[in-house]
Amino acid sequence: MQPSPPLKTATSICCSSIARALPGTGLISMIFGKKLLSESRSRRLVVLAVLACATATPVWANWNIDALMKQLSQHPGGSARFTETKKLSVLDTPVVSSGTLLFSPPDRLEKNTLLPKPESMVLERDRLTLVRDGKKREIRLQQYPEAMGIVEAIRSTLLGNQSVLRQHYALQLQGTEANWRLVLTPAEERTSRWITQILISGKSNQVTTVETLQADGDRSVMAIEPHK
């Protein structure tokens, strides 16, 4: 038994095979010149050829949410630079901030904002610690389930923890392994009061962008660049 052709060549093989099977010198000559077939038969073969090529196995046939989560779960964590742009309905111009991110699996995520003014956010397990204007505040997220859902969108994606993500969101994966986007739509009403969608984009096992669409129309986009 001969091995199946590689996925990346399946579509081209399918289309070229159909063209060779047509009379004359292939699909192009059939359409543009040789009257070897009736018009109705020609149309039928053209439609079949297009359908066959359109439904041939694409390059990313095995690329799905399971595959993405597996890759993300194998990422060792680390630090990155971020630039976050917030578009708020109460302001005419966007608010831009930048700083560093540090992720230490399985449950510590640290965001240190450097500009326009220093502040920090440290998430560890269900404890969120905020330091702003010299004041420290500690929050237990179990007391704020809607906030926990928002936090888990980021942390569980970085961990590749699909089961936790599905507790809070409906998941939809778009694109390919080289350029993917994971769409998270809140599954709980208490979260949807605050968030419409969270769009997480990346390449392979790297998250590159986190876009948050709020229910009030505000929007934030965080671009992430790993330290080299």
Secondary structure, 3 states (H helix, E strand, C coil): CCCCCCHHHHHHHHHHHHHHHCCCCCHHHHHHCCCCCCHHHHHHHHHHHHHHHHCCCCCCCCCCHHHHHHHHHCCCCEEEEEEEEEECCCCCCCEEEEEEEEEECCCEEEEEEEECCCEEEEEECCEEEEEECCEEEEEEHHHCHHHHHHHHHHHHHHHCCHHHHHHHEEEEEEEECCEEEEEEEECCHHHHCCEEEEEEEEECCEEEEEEEEECCCCEEEEEEEECC
